[in-house]
């Protein structure tokens, strides 16, 4: 029979998760890893197709505004989670992420650990259930995808075999070992994954998806193989050439840059989408930022920092635009950064119901005590035609190749020429020169709010600097703590330095 159990990897903690209360009524339903056994702990293979479908559906965990997503974006310099009166206070879970003052008991640290480890374990179940060659390759890609995030966030990756008894402590791989393990999964999967060209509905593993993840791994190899966190990593030219190789393989599968930036996040995407969620909706991305008085009504939550917004030129299409129905210049919910007066679909100015003043978003936005109109809002997935929730798209691959070239890899075009090629398509003026700061800014302009900013800041050495309402510069914050409940359940785990 089937029974629900939770392995010692991520033992008991789901019931203790802090339930976010402020306006966040759309939740991802959390499910534990389902252990298939005969009632005595003996593993019984399940249907590999059903298990694989469930593993794809489990990717919806990344679409929530809390847990995994929050550990990547709320800790970066591109997002601020202001407390607005009593709204979004939530016992400080958002503020502590922004200020880098979290600890091992933080509910989102625990939630992310449980979600990622349970999903990696489900991939072990698939692989132990007599899958076909392609099913096994897809399961190895998904296991690599989940383990990559565990390695990146926590620096340690536990692993339990499906036949390990409850008294067997899960083995724990350190960060360097985990890197090798993840690369091995991807290399073994690649020959048996299908070639999928660009599509708005690329929701399964493919050669392009595996090559994208390999490119990201090798671009960050200096970080993952370092003996300790740093602000100045040394990048090996051979690794950078591998990044270029993997990026070129994605290009060879037919991917290219969209001419109109926001098409990427719509049902009309045709060129860039490499890997997306099978059914996880991107709706939380607009609900978490839109004001109560907009349509659809949002939760009036997160904003971008004024300093981040200032990185964009006025003519850069990535900064955003307003739609123009009914012949009105300004109407409806815009795309990109929403700043200034907001309008209804018919062009009527929206009034802030809280203070009866025009609803105009302002650049300034304090972390605490913000009024409801403070903060520039961000819309990439538009409520009118949002596409699938995206994990990998080609612009990231394009910029990874440019960065690898900048860091010593060999390519036919210079890094500056590659970046300017992208900027020309996005309507931005060409750069006269390129350095690390400009390259990081370009990645920020292209990939804002897509869950990669923390990874980029760590690699470029800016994660442990200061920005608005964030003064902590502790280098140990490069990694999150191992949750206390995980430490209690598996003595093979060791707390990360600084916690």
Secondary structure as GFF3:
##gff-version 3
##sequence-region A 1 499
A	DSSP	beta_strand	2	4	.	.	.	ID=ss1
A	DSSP	three_ten_helix	8	10	.	.	.	ID=ss2
A	DSSP	three_ten_helix	14	16	.	.	.	ID=ss3
A	DSSP	beta_strand	34	36	.	.	.	ID=ss4
A	DSSP	alpha_helix	48	57	.	.	.	ID=ss5
A	DSSP	three_ten_helix	58	63	.	.	.	ID=ss6
A	DSSP	alpha_helix	67	73	.	.	.	ID=ss7
A	DSSP	three_ten_helix	90	92	.	.	.	ID=ss8
A	DSSP	alpha_helix	93	99	.	.	.	ID=ss9
A	DSSP	alpha_helix	107	127	.	.	.	ID=ss10
A	DSSP	alpha_helix	133	154	.	.	.	ID=ss11
A	DSSP	beta_strand	156	159	.	.	.	ID=ss12
A	DSSP	beta_strand	171	174	.	.	.	ID=ss13
A	DSSP	alpha_helix	175	190	.	.	.	ID=ss14
A	DSSP	alpha_helix	207	219	.	.	.	ID=ss15
A	DSSP	alpha_helix	221	224	.	.	.	ID=ss16
A	DSSP	alpha_helix	237	252	.	.	.	ID=ss17
A	DSSP	three_ten_helix	261	265	.	.	.	ID=ss18
A	DSSP	beta_strand	273	276	.	.	.	ID=ss19
A	DSSP	alpha_helix	283	287	.	.	.	ID=ss20
A	DSSP	alpha_helix	306	309	.	.	.	ID=ss21
A	DSSP	three_ten_helix	317	319	.	.	.	ID=ss22
A	DSSP	beta_strand	320	321	.	.	.	ID=ss23
A	DSSP	three_ten_helix	325	327	.	.	.	ID=ss24
A	DSSP	beta_strand	335	338	.	.	.	ID=ss25
A	DSSP	beta_strand	340	341	.	.	.	ID=ss26
A	DSSP	beta_strand	351	352	.	.	.	ID=ss27
A	DSSP	beta_strand	357	358	.	.	.	ID=ss28
A	DSSP	beta_strand	360	361	.	.	.	ID=ss29
A	DSSP	beta_strand	377	379	.	.	.	ID=ss30
A	DSSP	beta_strand	390	393	.	.	.	ID=ss31
A	DSSP	alpha_helix	394	406	.	.	.	ID=ss32
A	DSSP	alpha_helix	415	425	.	.	.	ID=ss33
A	DSSP	alpha_helix	436	447	.	.	.	ID=ss34
A	DSSP	alpha_helix	453	460	.	.	.	ID=ss35
A	DSSP	three_ten_helix	475	478	.	.	.	ID=ss36
A	DSSP	alpha_helix	484	489	.	.	.	ID=ss37
###
